[in-house]
Amino acid sequence: MTTDTLALPAALGGTPAFPDGLPLTRVRVPDRRALLERLATVLDSGQLTNGPTVAELELRAAELLDVPHVVAVSNCTAGLMLVLQAAGVGGGRPVVMPGFTFSATAHAAHWAGGTPVFAEAREQDVTLDPEDAAARLAAADRPAALMATHVYGTPCQVERLQEVADEAGVPLVYDAAHGLGSRRRGVPVGGFGLAEVFSMSPTKVAVAGEGGLVATRDAALAERLRTARDYGNPGDYDTLFPGLNARMSELHAAVGLNWLAELPERVAHRGALATDFARRVAGLPGLRPALPEAGDVSTFKDLTLIVDEEVFGLGAPELGRALGAEGIDSRRYFHPPVQRQRAYAHLGQAHALPRTDRLAGSVLTLPLWSHMDERVVGRIADAVLRIHPYAHRLRAAGV
Ligand SMILES: Cc1ncc(COP(=O)(O)O)c(C=O)c1O
């Protein structure tokens, strides 16, 4: 079959795969009636914060994650800040973390008084490279902590990262914003390191509107976080340390509980969609989805392609524009990587991360949502397959 006999990509005048457009995410509220009842109960109680709904969410999440303590907070960023503060980060001391993550990982360390030191991503799955992290911890002056991110919900190399943190004598804190429902070798993400902090913001698989959950096995840390999220107030207004208002409201907890009830089904469906997509595009040269290790479970908070421009014939931004012409929305998670962002430019050349730069330049995140029909995934894959043979023509046309 020659390219002329194939349907033209929309960017070259063909019919768009999704004429009405396909957004990156689509939020569907689970069990609306149950949610409205829960919200009515909260409103009727007159107690909109510091109430039983947050406590119920914490309990339910602790069961799901198989950890003894969960502390609900207003968002993941604030949760990370409070965990890092509790772990002794401060005084500008180095906090080693991936460059390939969302900016909030680094911002949390900054607000806790630390200085980000960025380390490389693994080629396979773009999570933190434990060996590079070890080297940067060894080179750092009195490092205060190691942070790692379960990128897209892909579990990190938790066993090796714990060894690396232990060897350096620093606490390991996970940015688990994407990982609510992920599993590493059968074990739920949530119980690794000193603490794992989840996000329940609207782009996540379990949503509270805005919200975060800190999971930990450390009872003293959990107790401190309950004080820390309430200005550092132990209950008598004689604050123990400078805390935050990082409480989750009862209304948000009601929404979160509703979503949590459907989490296992949602994660299973997303996994099946991602697996199907990977199978459909498996024959394409120079293109691979970022997948978890065999035996691990990812939430697939994002379905992200890694595009090798030389081999595929188009770079990630070009493929994104060609898909845009098909009506398919996309993002570049995470580009630019955090060490390249203006907020951290002053940290300079010590933060050169060639592998992370290359990977960040190669990523393209495609639409995926929890109730997406399998046929939609098939049509997205078909659009990618249709574009590939026209890579040279698309480039020549300046897509
Ligand atoms: C990896 C990562 N960390 C942290 C956050 C921040 O989460 P939140 O909005 O709940 O503060 C996000 C948000 O998307 C994220 O992607």
The ligand as an ORCA input file, in Angstrom:
! r2SCAN-3c Opt
* xyz 0 1
  C       3.339     15.473     39.921
  C       2.464     16.489     40.578
  N       2.761     16.904     41.816
  C       1.993     17.797     42.470
  C       0.873     18.347     41.879
  C       0.083     19.365     42.611
  O      -1.131     18.832     43.087
  P      -2.191     19.820     43.720
  O      -2.822     20.577     42.599
  O      -3.172     18.915     44.413
  O      -1.468     20.701     44.676
  C       0.520     17.960     40.584
  C      -0.677     18.534     39.941
  O      -1.088     18.175     38.879
  C       1.334     17.024     39.909
  O       1.062     16.664     38.649
*
